[in-house]
Amino acid sequence: MGAKVAIVGYGTIGKRVADAVALQDDMEIAGVVKTRVSFELSVAKQKEYPIYASDQKSLSLFRGVGIDVQGRVEELLKRTDIVVDCTPKPIGAKNRESLYEPYKMKAIYQGGEKASVSEVSFVAQCNYKEAFGKNHVRVVSCNTTGMSRTLYALHQAFGIKRARATLVRRGTDPGQVKRGPINAIVPTFELPSHHGPDVRTVIPEIEVFTTSLVVPTTIMHMHALSVRLEKEATTKDVLDVFANTPRVRLVKAWDNVHSTAAIMEMSRDFGHPRGDMMEICVWEEGVGSYHDELFYMQAVHQESNVVPENVDAIRAMLEITDDPEESMKKTDESLGLKRWW
Ligand code: NAD
């Protein structure tokens, strides 16, 4: 019997976090909470996750169509040690006020919420210890997590004077049909885009400035980064750092991995659940320097890269271990991620 975890919001992120939690030997799923009827409820039932409704209306709706529902979210909270809130923004912040604080419940929020929803903005390999024993922690967005993983590794190895990045963002997730674009490239008229300041909520000491645009793809984001380092580093030095960084994977164009589509195909071929790629993929051939500036390109699987962070945030907040490496190794081993240790 491990820590009892409730998942509130069982969509793209919530269902993946639930499956990851269920794989841990020190955690178990107390229940998952949904608002609407969808096939995901049948999947949850098949996985034997207890199902709860977000309110009375959903409870009646679920019962009306014969869904085996245990009750309302408030009942679940009484038998839970921690909540992972995976609802769309700003419902997490509202839930903090109306549910988690009244029930004195520790809660993890996702990257769509403002940083002010929590005490700590979290990426395990950057600031695990800051989340130790905390009550409210935000796992940052897929883009922020992706940049934080590689920038922090470079910063530790060589020091970063300043970082610049252009983010080419996917239009929507593969299962969604209501967002686009479907035939345009849409620049973000925000300088910096919110991603740079968001990275600084995790690693304040790195000066990073981002711009972004949205393109008609559903399968991954792509980041093009340029970084001025404090210490000199060859391309090989940088590749060695990435090769030894948790949750970062080097991919190679010579190995026929020449696009985000190829990464997804490779992930499916490896048999990763749902074809997910939780590691940030840095192209070996995309790493290089010009004068004192380092360039690299990385792909981010938006649906899955934050999943391991949620598992580690649970261990930190519940004080299961104060050792980031111990938690991350356990998480990564259970999820079949690269053996970096
Ligand atoms: P989603 O729409 O796929 O899933 C959200 C689920 O929450 C839906 O099933 C919705 O019905 C449910 N929900 C809504 N209100 C609820 C309530 N009051 N109680 C319980 N359930 C409720 O959204 P998502 O993509 O999983 O995003 C969730 C969070 O994760 C957001 O903060 C988002 O910014 C963040 N995030 C998303 C991605 C991504 O690419 N999808 C990546 C990283 C972080």
Residues whose N, C-alpha, C, O or C-beta is under 5 A from the ligand:
A	BS01	NAD	V8 G9 Y10 G11 T12 I13 G14 V33 K34 T35 R36 S54 C86 T87 P88 K89 I91 Q110 G111 G112 E113 S141 C142 D173 Q302 E303 V306
